[in-house]
Amino acid sequence: MKHINIAVENIKCGGCENSIRKEVLKQTGVLAVHVDGEQQLISITGDDDMDRAHIALQLERMGYPEVGHNTVLSKMKSYVSCAVGRMSDQAPEANP
């Protein structure tokens, strides 16, 4: 079992946290994700197949780059990701 922390930029709200959590959980080997928006820190637990570099790249593509790598484009992407996360928080659950 592996545990990694990735300090990122641009986490603004629960919508951001939701988007990050959902995307990171899709990555190979990831078992659990905790997003601390206040600390701008993502804690990930996974198996030996978990690839930190790949996860960091996915976060950057979403607009949440590692600390020190922020750009105007990253900031813009994070607003889109944030909005998607907020909408999915408010979407009604589908009834089977």
All heavy atoms as an XYZ file, in Angstrom:
728
protein
N       0.844     -1.175      0.000
C       0.000      0.000      0.000
C       0.889      1.238      0.000
O       1.844      1.327      0.750
C      -0.896     -0.034      1.231
C      -1.842      1.098      1.351
S      -3.572      0.861      0.910
C      -3.967     -0.795      1.336
N       0.551      2.181     -0.879
C       1.301      3.428     -0.988
C       0.422      4.588     -0.535
O      -0.790      4.554     -0.690
C       1.710      3.679     -2.438
C       2.814      2.791     -2.922
C       3.177      2.836     -4.381
C       3.198      3.988     -5.234
N       3.676      3.791     -6.603
N       1.072      5.617     -0.018
C       0.377      6.841      0.353
C       1.206      8.011     -0.173
O       2.412      8.077      0.086
C       0.217      6.945      1.872
C      -0.523      8.175      2.279
N      -1.895      8.273      2.203
C      -0.082      9.361      2.728
C      -2.268      9.469      2.599
N      -1.183     10.152      2.927
N       0.551      8.890     -0.927
C       1.249     10.073     -1.444
C       0.438     11.321     -1.136
O      -0.781     11.264     -1.009
C       1.526      9.979     -2.962
C       0.242      9.824     -3.764
C       2.498      8.857     -3.271
C       0.420      9.913     -5.260
N       1.140     12.426     -1.031
C       0.517     13.744     -0.890
C       0.975     14.590     -2.062
O       2.160     14.571     -2.419
C       0.947     14.418      0.412
C       0.367     13.738      1.623
O      -0.795     13.354      1.628
N       1.171     13.589      2.650
N       0.046     15.339     -2.623
C       0.383     16.262     -3.698
C      -0.175     17.626     -3.323
O      -1.392     17.796     -3.175
C      -0.193     15.798     -5.055
C       0.313     14.398     -5.415
C       0.172     16.807     -6.143
C      -0.274     13.837     -6.702
N       0.704     18.604     -3.151
C       0.300     19.982     -2.868
C       0.039     20.676     -4.198
O       0.901     20.680     -5.081
C       1.395     20.699     -2.091
N      -1.171     21.205     -4.351
C      -1.578     21.819     -5.613
C      -2.021     23.260     -5.394
O      -2.073     23.741     -4.264
C      -2.717     21.013     -6.276
C      -2.270     19.604     -6.613
C      -3.973     21.004     -5.426
N      -2.370     23.910     -6.487
C      -2.891     25.278     -6.438
C      -4.285     25.300     -7.046
O      -4.694     24.370     -7.728
C      -1.952     26.215     -7.207
C      -0.557     26.228     -6.601
C       0.297     27.378     -7.072
O      -0.229     28.506     -7.155
O       1.475     27.146     -7.341
N      -5.034     26.352     -6.754
C      -6.327     26.672     -7.378
C      -7.542     25.972     -6.791
O      -8.622     26.082     -7.360
C      -6.298     26.440     -8.898
C      -5.244     27.246     -9.607
O      -4.889     28.336     -9.146
N      -4.715     26.737    -10.690
N      -7.440     25.254     -5.678
C      -8.641     24.675     -5.075
C      -9.394     25.814     -4.391
O      -8.872     26.452     -3.483
C      -8.308     23.562     -4.062
C      -7.550     22.427     -4.736
C      -9.604     23.044     -3.418
C      -7.080     21.348     -3.778
N     -10.625     26.067     -4.855
C     -11.382     27.207     -4.358
C     -12.593     26.833     -3.515
O     -13.061     27.637     -2.723
C     -11.849     28.060     -5.540
C     -10.701     28.687     -6.304
C     -11.148     29.346     -7.577
C     -11.371     28.416     -8.722
N     -10.354     27.460     -9.060
N     -13.132     25.617     -3.735
C     -14.391     25.297     -3.064
C     -14.656     23.790     -3.088
O     -13.849     23.010     -3.594
C     -15.544     26.016     -3.764
S     -15.835     25.406     -5.443
N     -15.810     23.427     -2.584
C     -16.217     22.031     -2.579
C     -16.388     21.457     -3.968
O     -16.184     20.261     -4.189
N     -16.768     22.287     -4.931
C     -16.884     21.818     -6.316
C     -15.537     21.382     -6.866
O     -15.429     20.358     -7.543
N     -14.506     22.155     -6.554
C     -13.144     21.787     -6.957
C     -12.762     20.460     -6.314
O     -12.249     19.552     -6.970
C     -12.145     22.847     -6.509
S     -12.326     24.477     -7.246
N     -13.015     20.357     -5.014
C     -12.674     19.138     -4.277
C     -13.383     17.927     -4.871
O     -12.779     16.869     -5.033
C     -13.026     19.306     -2.800
C     -12.167     20.315     -2.090
C     -12.605     20.572     -0.659
O     -13.467     19.836     -0.132
O     -12.087     21.529     -0.059
N     -14.663     18.089     -5.209
C     -15.442     17.002     -5.790
C     -14.870     16.562     -7.133
O     -14.708     15.367     -7.394
C     -16.899     17.441     -5.936
C     -17.817     16.325     -6.338
O     -17.694     15.206     -5.866
N     -18.752     16.631     -7.215
N     -14.540     17.529     -7.993
C     -13.965     17.205     -9.307
C     -12.638     16.466     -9.159
O     -12.375     15.485     -9.857
C     -13.744     18.480    -10.132
O     -14.971     19.040    -10.516
N     -11.801     16.951     -8.260
C     -10.497     16.324     -8.037
C     -10.684     14.895     -7.534
O     -10.073     13.954     -8.053
C      -9.664     17.149     -7.036
C      -9.237     18.472     -7.676
C      -8.459     16.358     -6.531
C      -8.681     19.486     -6.706
N     -11.522     14.733     -6.539
C     -11.753     13.404     -5.952
C     -12.207     12.409     -7.022
O     -11.672     11.307     -7.136
C     -12.793     13.512     -4.839
C     -12.897     12.319     -3.947
C     -13.859     12.548     -2.777
N     -13.503     13.717     -1.956
C     -14.134     14.903     -1.982
N     -15.172     15.089     -2.755
N     -13.728     15.888     -1.222
N     -13.192     12.816     -7.825
C     -13.725     11.920     -8.860
C     -12.666     11.549     -9.894
O     -12.571     10.397    -10.301
C     -14.928     12.562     -9.550
C     -16.168     12.556     -8.706
C     -17.333     13.155     -9.456
C     -18.594     13.080     -8.619
N     -19.747     13.634     -9.335
N     -11.879     12.505    -10.325
C     -10.867     12.233    -11.349
C      -9.742     11.358    -10.804
O      -9.308     10.420    -11.469
C     -10.289     13.533    -11.900
C      -9.282     13.325    -13.006
C      -9.838     12.617    -14.231
O     -11.027     12.787    -14.552
O      -9.073     11.879    -14.879
N      -9.275     11.646     -9.611
C      -8.166     10.872     -9.048
C      -8.609      9.431     -8.781
O      -7.841      8.492     -9.000
C      -7.588     11.549     -7.788
C      -6.551     10.664     -7.119
C      -6.965     12.900     -8.157
N      -9.845      9.236     -8.344
C     -10.335      7.879     -8.098
C     -10.393      7.032     -9.372
O     -10.390      5.808     -9.298
C     -11.710      7.914     -7.426
C     -11.689      8.182     -5.930
C     -13.103      8.446     -5.416
C     -11.044      7.034     -5.170
N     -10.410      7.659    -10.523
C     -10.423      6.939    -11.807
C      -9.039      6.391    -12.178
O      -8.933      5.536    -13.053
C     -10.870      7.860    -12.945
C     -12.302      8.293    -12.874
C     -12.584      9.231    -14.041
C     -13.936      9.877    -13.953
N     -14.137     10.857    -15.051
N      -7.997      6.903    -11.530
C      -6.643      6.538    -11.909
C      -6.278      5.140    -11.415
O      -6.697      4.712    -10.340
C      -5.645      7.563    -11.374
C      -5.943      8.998    -11.786
C      -6.112      9.170    -13.276
O      -5.266      8.758    -14.063
N      -7.221      9.777    -13.683
N      -5.502      4.440    -12.203
C      -5.081      3.068    -11.883
C      -4.407      2.998    -10.521
O      -3.515      3.785    -10.214
C      -4.099      2.560    -12.962
O      -4.740      2.613    -14.221
C      -3.646      1.137    -12.667
N      -4.869      2.053     -9.715
C      -4.245      1.784     -8.427
C      -4.724      2.635     -7.273
O      -4.371      2.374     -6.127
N      -5.529      3.665     -7.543
C      -5.989      4.562     -6.478
C      -7.156      3.913     -5.730
O      -8.116      3.452     -6.331
C      -6.411      5.935     -7.044
C      -7.044      6.793     -5.963
C      -5.211      6.642     -7.658
N      -7.043      3.887     -4.401
C      -8.073      3.291     -3.557
C      -8.874      4.328     -2.773
O     -10.057      4.135     -2.526
C      -7.433      2.288     -2.589
C      -6.637      1.154     -3.239
C      -5.911      0.343     -2.183
C      -7.550      0.278     -4.075
N      -8.226      5.415     -2.355
C      -8.896      6.443     -1.560
C      -8.246      7.797     -1.814
O      -7.040      7.880     -2.058
C      -8.822      6.100     -0.079
N      -9.078      8.850     -1.746
C      -8.591     10.212     -1.981
C      -9.208     11.142     -0.939
O     -10.416     11.100     -0.694
C      -9.002     10.720     -3.383
C      -8.529     12.142     -3.603
C      -8.499      9.806     -4.470
N      -8.365     11.972     -0.345
C      -8.847     13.025      0.556
C      -8.318     14.354      0.016
O      -7.114     14.502     -0.220
C      -8.362     12.811      1.991
C      -8.743     13.938      2.893
N     -10.030     14.134      3.336
C      -8.012     14.954      3.402
C     -10.069     15.215      4.083
N      -8.854     15.727      4.130
N      -9.230     15.311     -0.179
C      -8.841     16.625     -0.678
C      -9.067     17.649      0.427
O     -10.181     17.803      0.924
C      -9.666     17.007     -1.931
C      -9.222     18.369     -2.457
C      -9.547     15.945     -3.012
N      -7.998     18.328      0.823
C      -8.071     19.383      1.833
C      -7.913     20.720      1.103
O      -6.797     21.144      0.796
C      -6.967     19.189      2.873
C      -7.018     20.205      3.997
O      -7.568     21.307      3.805
O      -6.492     19.888      5.078
N      -9.052     21.343      0.803
C      -9.035     22.591      0.049
C      -8.345     23.725      0.777
O      -7.664     24.544      0.169
N      -8.491     23.767      2.076
C      -7.872     24.828      2.861
C      -6.344     24.746      2.797
O      -5.660     25.756      2.665
C      -8.334     24.745      4.311
C      -7.893     25.921      5.139
C      -8.505     25.904      6.523
O      -9.727     25.688      6.627
O      -7.740     26.099      7.482
N      -5.816     23.526      2.893
C      -4.371     23.324      2.831
C      -3.856     23.138      1.403
O      -2.645     23.049      1.196
C      -3.978     22.097      3.668
C      -4.290     22.234      5.138
C      -3.457     23.324      5.792
O      -2.283     23.476      5.517
N      -4.095     24.093      6.655
N      -4.793     23.033      0.420
C      -4.422     22.796     -0.977
C      -3.621     21.497     -1.106
O      -2.610     21.433     -1.813
C      -3.628     23.977     -1.542
C      -4.325     25.321     -1.464
C      -5.363     25.507     -2.549
O      -5.043     25.517     -3.726
N      -6.617     25.632     -2.163
N      -4.081     20.466     -0.414
C      -3.351     19.210     -0.346
C      -4.255     18.033     -0.690
O      -5.369     17.929     -0.185
C      -2.778     19.013      1.064
C      -1.894     17.805      1.282
C      -0.589     17.935      0.492
C      -1.600     17.635      2.760
N      -3.753     17.156     -1.546
C      -4.475     15.951     -1.923
C      -3.692     14.759     -1.384
O      -2.513     14.594     -1.685
C      -4.609     15.851     -3.456
C      -5.292     17.103     -3.989
C      -5.377     14.590     -3.846
C      -5.189     17.278     -5.477
N      -4.363     13.955     -0.564
C      -3.759     12.752      0.015
C      -4.380     11.547     -0.661
O      -5.607     11.417     -0.706
C      -4.021     12.692      1.522
O      -3.452     13.814      2.152
N      -3.532     10.669     -1.178
C      -4.002      9.540     -1.975
C      -3.409      8.256     -1.434
O      -2.216      8.175     -1.170
C      -3.591      9.721     -3.451
C      -4.032     11.099     -3.963
C      -4.157      8.601     -4.313
C      -3.311     11.562     -5.195
N      -4.272      7.252     -1.301
C      -3.845      5.926     -0.891
C      -4.124      4.981     -2.048
O      -5.186      5.052     -2.673
C      -4.619      5.457      0.359
O      -4.397      6.415      1.398
C      -4.152      4.087      0.810
N      -3.166      4.106     -2.319
C      -3.357      3.177     -3.420
C      -2.435      1.983     -3.332
O      -1.666      1.837     -2.382
N      -2.524      1.151     -4.359
C      -1.665     -0.027     -4.400
C      -0.387      0.288     -5.170
O      -0.147      1.430     -5.548
C      -2.415     -1.242     -4.962
C      -2.923     -1.014     -6.376
O      -2.323     -0.206     -7.126
O      -3.916     -1.660     -6.751
N       0.421     -0.720     -5.421
C       1.723     -0.505     -6.056
C       1.622     -0.019     -7.504
O       2.605      0.499     -8.045
C       2.560     -1.779     -5.995
C       3.010     -2.098     -4.577
O       3.071     -1.164     -3.754
O       3.296     -3.280     -4.296
N       0.459     -0.151     -8.129
C       0.281      0.306     -9.509
C       0.025      1.814     -9.599
O       0.024      2.376    -10.689
C      -0.891     -0.425    -10.172
C      -0.604     -1.905    -10.370
O       0.576     -2.276    -10.458
O      -1.576     -2.678    -10.443
N      -0.196      2.471     -8.473
C      -0.488      3.897     -8.463
C       0.736      4.674     -8.946
O       1.843      4.463     -8.473
C      -0.878      4.318     -7.045
C      -1.313      5.749     -6.938
S      -2.036      6.148     -5.331
C      -0.654      5.936     -4.219
N       0.517      5.584     -9.889
C       1.604      6.345    -10.511
C       1.467      7.825    -10.163
O       0.615      8.527    -10.708
C       1.545      6.135    -12.026
C       2.658      6.821    -12.776
O       3.395      7.645    -12.197
O       2.784      6.524    -13.982
N       2.318      8.301     -9.259
C       2.241      9.692     -8.806
C       2.368     10.683     -9.961
O       1.638     11.666    -10.035
C       3.322      9.973     -7.763
C       3.215     11.358     -7.161
C       4.473     11.784     -6.421
N       4.297     13.022     -5.724
C       4.242     14.224     -6.317
N       4.348     14.329     -7.633
N       4.076     15.326     -5.600
N       3.310     10.456    -10.841
C       3.546     11.378    -11.958
C       2.313     11.484    -12.849
O       1.944     12.581    -13.294
C       4.757     10.933    -12.765
N       1.663     10.365    -13.110
C       0.460     10.378    -13.946
C      -0.678     11.131    -13.252
O      -1.393     11.914    -13.888
C       0.026      8.952    -14.295
C      -1.172      8.906    -15.180
N      -1.107      9.241    -16.512
C      -2.462      8.598    -14.918
C      -2.314      9.135    -17.043
N      -3.157      8.744    -16.089
N      -0.832     10.907    -11.959
C      -1.880     11.599    -11.206
C      -1.612     13.107    -11.207
O      -2.517     13.907    -11.430
C      -1.970     11.055     -9.770
C      -2.472      9.608     -9.801
C      -2.882     11.928     -8.909
C      -2.350      8.869     -8.487
N      -0.376     13.510    -10.978
C      -0.020     14.932    -10.986
C      -0.294     15.551    -12.355
O      -0.777     16.686    -12.444
C       1.441     15.121    -10.595
N      -0.033     14.813    -13.426
C      -0.307     15.302    -14.775
C      -1.807     15.479    -14.988
O      -2.247     16.489    -15.551
C       0.272     14.339    -15.814
C       0.051     14.719    -17.274
C       0.695     16.062    -17.594
C       0.607     13.632    -18.176
N      -2.613     14.527    -14.527
C      -4.066     14.631    -14.654
C      -4.582     15.844    -13.881
O      -5.448     16.574    -14.366
C      -4.757     13.362    -14.151
C      -4.551     12.166    -15.043
C      -5.016     12.410    -16.467
O      -4.211     12.593    -17.372
N      -6.303     12.431    -16.673
N      -4.045     16.066    -12.688
C      -4.446     17.227    -11.899
C      -4.090     18.523    -12.617
O      -4.877     19.466    -12.657
C      -3.788     17.180    -10.518
C      -4.317     16.094     -9.586
C      -3.384     15.924     -8.393
C      -5.735     16.417     -9.129
N      -2.898     18.564    -13.204
C      -2.476     19.755    -13.948
C      -3.395     20.004    -15.131
O      -3.787     21.140    -15.401
C      -1.037     19.592    -14.424
C      -0.502     20.821    -15.116
C       0.970     20.712    -15.467
O       1.681     19.895    -14.865
O       1.393     21.470    -16.353
N      -3.774     18.951    -15.837
C      -4.680     19.083    -16.977
C      -6.043     19.632    -16.559
O      -6.728     20.268    -17.330
C      -4.849     17.742    -17.678
C      -3.639     17.323    -18.451
C      -3.824     15.983    -19.096
N      -2.656     15.624    -19.885
C      -2.356     14.404    -20.258
N      -3.147     13.390    -19.919
N      -1.278     14.170    -20.964
N      -6.445     19.341    -15.315
C      -7.713     19.835    -14.788
C      -7.617     21.281    -14.305
O      -8.630     21.916    -14.035
C      -8.162     18.972    -13.606
C      -8.539     17.574    -13.952
S      -8.909     16.632    -12.448
C     -10.391     17.467    -11.875
N      -6.403     21.791    -14.147
C      -6.218     23.154    -13.666
C      -5.722     23.236    -12.236
O      -5.763     24.299    -11.622
N      -5.262     22.096    -11.701
C      -4.745     22.040    -10.331
C      -3.298     21.561    -10.351
O      -2.989     20.445     -9.945
C      -5.616     21.108     -9.477
C      -7.074     21.499     -9.505
C      -7.975     20.785    -10.286
C      -7.532     22.596     -8.788
C      -9.307     21.157    -10.342
C      -8.859     22.967     -8.837
C      -9.750     22.250     -9.617
O     -11.071     22.617     -9.670
N      -2.382     22.428    -10.815
C      -0.967     22.027    -10.898
C      -0.321     21.976     -9.521
O      -0.823     22.568     -8.560
C      -0.349     23.141    -11.742
C      -1.162     24.343    -11.379
C      -2.578     23.812    -11.220
N       0.791     21.264     -9.456
C       1.554     21.241     -8.211
C       2.012     22.665     -7.884
O       2.191     23.501     -8.769
C       2.752     20.307     -8.328
C       2.331     18.847     -8.371
C       3.481     17.899     -8.186
O       4.018     17.845     -7.057
O       3.827     17.219     -9.163
N       2.184     22.917     -6.606
C       2.595     24.230     -6.135
C       3.847     24.680     -6.888
O       4.784     23.907     -7.071
C       2.863     24.203     -4.612
C       3.506     25.498     -4.134
C       1.566     23.945     -3.858
N       3.819     25.914     -7.354
C       4.956     26.485     -8.070
C       4.862     26.364     -9.581
O       5.710     26.881    -10.293
N       3.817     25.688    -10.078
C       3.684     25.486    -11.521
C       2.396     26.100    -12.061
O       1.909     25.690    -13.118
C       3.711     23.987    -11.854
C       4.982     23.318    -11.455
N       6.122     23.370    -12.230
C       5.314     22.620    -10.344
C       7.091     22.709    -11.618
N       6.628     22.249    -10.468
N       1.837     27.071    -11.362
C       0.571     27.666    -11.756
C       0.752     28.613    -12.941
O       1.759     29.295    -13.055
C      -0.038     28.423    -10.575
C      -1.541     28.454    -10.624
O      -2.164     27.862    -11.500
N      -2.137     29.133     -9.659
N      -0.235     28.622    -13.829
C      -0.250     29.530    -14.973
C      -1.649     30.117    -15.099
O      -2.599     29.644    -14.473
C       0.090     28.789    -16.280
O      -0.951     27.845    -16.555
C       1.438     28.093    -16.208
N      -1.794     31.116    -15.937
C      -3.118     31.693    -16.194
C      -4.041     30.621    -16.784
O      -5.210     30.519    -16.407
C      -3.007     32.909    -17.146
C      -4.380     33.390    -17.579
C      -2.233     34.028    -16.472
N      -3.529     29.794    -17.678
C      -4.329     28.719    -18.264
C      -4.792     27.734    -17.196
O      -5.957     27.310    -17.201
C      -3.541     27.992    -19.358
C      -4.272     26.866    -20.080
C      -5.544     27.381    -20.751
C      -3.351     26.229    -21.106
N      -3.926     27.383    -16.265
C      -4.309     26.487    -15.170
C      -5.444     27.080    -14.353
O      -6.394     26.390    -13.984
C      -3.127     26.204    -14.243
O      -2.141     25.456    -14.897
N      -5.347     28.371    -14.065
C      -6.391     29.039    -13.293
C      -7.727     28.981    -14.028
O      -8.762     28.718    -13.419
C      -5.996     30.483    -12.998
C      -4.853     30.606    -12.013
C      -4.461     32.048    -11.815
C      -3.236     32.160    -10.925
N      -2.808     33.538    -10.739
N      -7.707     29.206    -15.340
C      -8.940     29.159    -16.128
C      -9.518     27.746    -16.135
O     -10.726     27.551    -15.969
C      -8.688     29.662    -17.548
C      -8.397     31.143    -17.595
S      -8.141     31.913    -19.220
C      -7.816     30.625    -20.346
N      -8.674     26.738    -16.316
C      -9.136     25.352    -16.312
C      -9.764     24.991    -14.977
O     -10.750     24.263    -14.922
C      -7.980     24.395    -16.605
C      -7.514     24.393    -18.030
C      -6.363     23.409    -18.169
C      -5.787     23.367    -19.541
N      -4.666     22.396    -19.614
N      -9.184     25.481    -13.889
C      -9.704     25.136    -12.573
C     -11.108     25.699    -12.375
O     -11.940     25.074    -11.718
C      -8.770     25.611    -11.460
O      -8.808     27.008    -11.302
N     -11.427     26.843    -12.969
C     -12.780     27.388    -12.857
C     -13.785     26.490    -13.563
O     -14.887     26.271    -13.065
C     -12.851     28.812    -13.422
C     -12.332     29.832    -12.450
C     -11.091     30.425    -12.622
C     -13.082     30.202    -11.336
C     -10.604     31.351    -11.719
C     -12.603     31.124    -10.419
C     -11.366     31.699    -10.621
O     -10.886     32.603     -9.721
N     -13.409     25.943    -14.697
C     -14.292     25.017    -15.414
C     -14.488     23.749    -14.589
O     -15.612     23.275    -14.390
C     -13.726     24.682    -16.814
C     -14.545     23.592    -17.475
C     -13.689     25.934    -17.675
N     -13.401     23.196    -14.082
C     -13.465     21.996    -13.268
C     -14.308     22.232    -12.021
O     -15.116     21.393    -11.608
C     -12.047     21.564    -12.885
O     -12.070     20.407    -12.106
N     -14.151     23.391    -11.423
C     -14.915     23.777    -10.234
C     -16.407     23.798    -10.562
O     -17.218     23.233     -9.822
C     -14.455     25.155     -9.785
S     -15.406     25.871     -8.447
N     -16.783     24.407    -11.671
C     -18.194     24.494    -12.058
C     -18.785     23.107    -12.297
O     -19.911     22.824    -11.881
C     -18.340     25.362    -13.310
N     -18.035     22.244    -12.953
C     -18.502     20.877    -13.195
C     -18.706     20.157    -11.867
O     -19.705     19.470    -11.667
C     -17.513     20.108    -14.096
C     -17.854     18.631    -14.141
C     -17.509     20.701    -15.493
N     -17.789     20.326    -10.950
C     -17.899     19.697     -9.633
C     -19.099     20.197     -8.860
O     -19.787     19.431     -8.193
N     -19.389     21.477     -8.981
C     -20.562     22.040     -8.303
C     -21.850     21.496     -8.902
O     -22.793     21.187     -8.192
C     -20.555     23.553     -8.394
C     -19.574     24.199     -7.468
C     -19.685     25.690     -7.541
N     -18.734     26.304     -6.647
C     -18.736     27.586     -6.365
N     -19.640     28.383     -6.899
N     -17.843     28.078     -5.541
N     -21.885     21.395    -10.227
C     -23.096     20.883    -10.882
C     -23.333     19.427    -10.520
O     -24.468     19.024    -10.286
C     -22.993     21.041    -12.401
C     -23.147     22.483    -12.849
S     -23.238     22.668    -14.632
C     -21.570     22.316    -15.100
N     -22.281     18.636    -10.454
C     -22.469     17.225    -10.128
C     -22.864     17.053     -8.665
O     -23.534     16.083     -8.310
C     -21.239     16.396    -10.470
O     -20.139     16.772     -9.682
N     -22.471     17.995     -7.796
C     -22.914     17.970     -6.395
C     -24.412     18.218     -6.292
O     -25.075     17.699     -5.410
C     -22.202     19.053     -5.573
C     -20.891     18.579     -4.983
O     -20.618     17.370     -5.015
O     -20.142     19.446     -4.493
N     -24.954     19.012     -7.217
C     -26.346     19.412     -7.151
C     -27.259     18.533     -8.011
O     -28.467     18.651     -7.938
C     -26.499     20.861     -7.586
C     -25.784     21.812     -6.652
C     -25.797     23.231     -7.144
O     -26.443     23.557     -8.131
N     -25.081     24.103     -6.467
N     -26.675     17.671     -8.823
C     -27.476     16.816     -9.711
C     -28.287     15.832     -8.873
O     -27.767     15.229     -7.939
C     -26.574     16.069    -10.676
N     -29.558     15.651     -9.222
C     -30.367     14.683     -8.478
C     -29.887     13.263     -8.749
O     -29.412     12.962     -9.840
C     -31.782     14.908     -9.021
C     -31.595     15.569    -10.348
C     -30.287     16.321    -10.270
N     -30.002     12.436     -7.739
C     -29.622     11.013     -7.884
C     -30.632     10.328     -8.791
O     -31.824     10.562     -8.701
C     -29.615     10.335     -6.518
C     -28.537     10.832     -5.582
C     -27.142     10.448     -6.035
O     -26.972      9.330     -6.543
O     -26.226     11.269     -5.872
N     -30.119      9.480     -9.663
C     -30.993      8.710    -10.548
C     -31.616      7.562     -9.749
O     -30.943      6.914     -8.954
C     -30.194      8.156    -11.722
N     -32.890      7.339     -9.958
C     -33.571      6.235     -9.296
C     -33.515      5.015    -10.185
O     -33.875      5.081    -11.355
C     -35.033      6.586     -9.016
C     -35.160      7.638     -7.943
O     -34.334      7.700     -7.038
N     -36.190      8.460     -8.025
N     -33.060      3.871     -9.651
C     -32.963      2.654    -10.487
C     -34.319      2.102    -10.832
O     -35.309      2.308    -10.296
C     -32.208      1.668     -9.612
C     -32.097      2.273     -8.251
C     -32.542      3.681     -8.337
